[in-house]
Amino acid sequence: MKKLLILPGDGIGPEIVAEAVRVLEALRERFGLALEWEQALVGGAAIDATGGPLPEETLKLAREADAVLLGAVGGYKWESLDISIRPEKGLLGLRAGLGLFANLRPALLYPQLASASTLKPEVVAGLDLMIVRELTGGIYFGQPRGIRTLEGGEREGFNTLVYRESEIERICRVAFEIAGKRGRRVCSVDKANVLECTELWREVATRTANDYPDVTLSHMYVDNAAMQLVRAPKQFDVMVTTNLFGDILSDCASMLTGSIGMLPSASLDAAGKGMYEPIHGSAPDIAGQDRANPLATILSVAMMLRYTLDAPCLADRVESAVDRVLDQGLRTPDIHTEGTREVGTRAMGEAVVAALEGSS
């Protein structure tokens, strides 16, 4: 029996996670998924209850679990807090505390949603991109960092971008391994023309590519990569990049798929243990309104089944159920277009469960 820790979090997190749990319950009851789970606090909800964004008990349970399913953290309510104790620090603490260095963010356009993308259908139709983001290094974790007062009284903010060769090599190997099972192309994204840290990134990526002769490596500056994602996104198979660049580019790529509400993610350690979450935020402006799209969270469950729980057949079932629901024309507000039927969070979850239970 595998153990899952569920962290609903803040904003729309509890709503979307509830629908993912309904999918897990269907998988357990109908298809024999050997999984048990419990819930814990993280983010703003943890701050309200315990005074900190990542209680020791939550981190302990996360370390004991085989996988973690996270909703979202953050919201307007906690923005006035010192940055050291804001909800997002709970998320960063989980990544660091669990050693989750490899973040996989697929950008797959379902054919039914081509018209929901902000780009022309002919530009995005057939898109199937994997962004591999380094997750426990770079400027998000580098030291020193802070805000200091200079002579004369002016304040200065500073952060440190730093990567060791070993950190670069291990994330590049993840990207090459994934590309070897896909289109055999890796684009490493950096800013080597102005940042020495990413000059080293490019050097290590090039060196590591020698161990993967069947995979073609290319390099691209991050500003050009952002432009190319909008101009011709289907040129990419796998992109590998730093923590900061991956954060930005994956959000950009999400709009190619019709909505950020469609993108799941996996954050993995060296042994394949993972934390799974939608890439969107807590969306406090629509929390409690039955308007959030639960599909990214449900698809994160599919990634969990595939990468950590060793149940690829069940992952296929979940993804097929989502596909059938989209075929039925059901859409949450973020992907609703003319000719489709708008439904709420719960109704979308119910539809996925029905499609899953109706599969053979």
Steps between C-alpha positions, in 0.01 A plus 500: 500500500648835392458816708396839364506831684240749380560872554193697382659835587333835434255674269360259244735228625242316715242508217722357229663247730156375604429403138838330468421301814172387343704367207734319738203349682361370169839352411521329837145362496467402136855421392665385822749784548686411820527847647410661830522869581479764767491880496716768658544877502732713289518862387255759627277240661800384705590857593149559634507178702863479616671830423727359227455392135655154542436329836753239605221242507417570135862460392526179705189353337627605156829321558317184612262499201571345162355805325349841575202664328488879540225743410634856516643745753478873553248779475432866569440430868865426571677742262577747778701243697878503501630312197670246725167362625268545202305197371737450206780421744308185588518387139870580472561322830331185372709503183823544692405270788406215268783555251260554212749633247327406172179674404317356198242727339335357189321737265266279299224651290186288492355527148164601648658812650679636194245780471548590870867584449589865455704400193371389162403131489748433220782629722419286804315195364698188587708668771671251732779665698673403824671770704756363747569762767775480760316548828727516805780732388550826317388843607205374707735333747834676449674679785560777590161662451300772664436874521763726650535870567791671329698794622277799451183308591402355162390136511630233264355158429732216401477133403764252390484280190722199562523146357755226559608274216339200669164678524509589131607154392229313691215712362641473147513122536130499592425700185709273277338187645151639437590616149631152421144372546343783299629696202871473591557875506606716795520878495701637792390854588744743660627858489864409443576824317470705820482262800812304592289254698311398188821504296597210725151355450555492123845344538372222728194434282726460197732265684212289636350466152798287399351216707179513295605469135144423388372834632565829321589796721444863409544819702284812515510823696198536726368818338504333159343186650208704633448650156531163324241343733250749364627503140551129432453286815494165318872531422569387859494148641668531842624827651736494798577813697561669833256548784410859413490460122296179530247669724443776245512291181261232628238762585546643151459153351182443700309751290586306187283219637194718552535565872746477786225290658596212270866455598609243758850460639724253676790584730729200546793399715785274390300186588179598320304611806294799401278790591222559248312823449334719237730780389239772556474695822236523769276744306340654810279718279293194398540286812175353626310588183504156330685654204848348527622246245590172677646333191862601564476346847336186363769476233759543777352182649565331166864612515522364855368165384756492220816632666473395866230237552605282204145478366528624140183320392299691757671823390384427146145447629495836676634684197251322273215596735602866478512468121148353490361776721646761265345309209165542675544876473521566874710802593578697813489879452873530418470275192138573406446604137196537279330167435616336824317454833632688800512304825641554847785339688292226658309416182826467308638267766180293494523473123859369515404244764201389289721464193755307705242264647346449157832385350578135456 
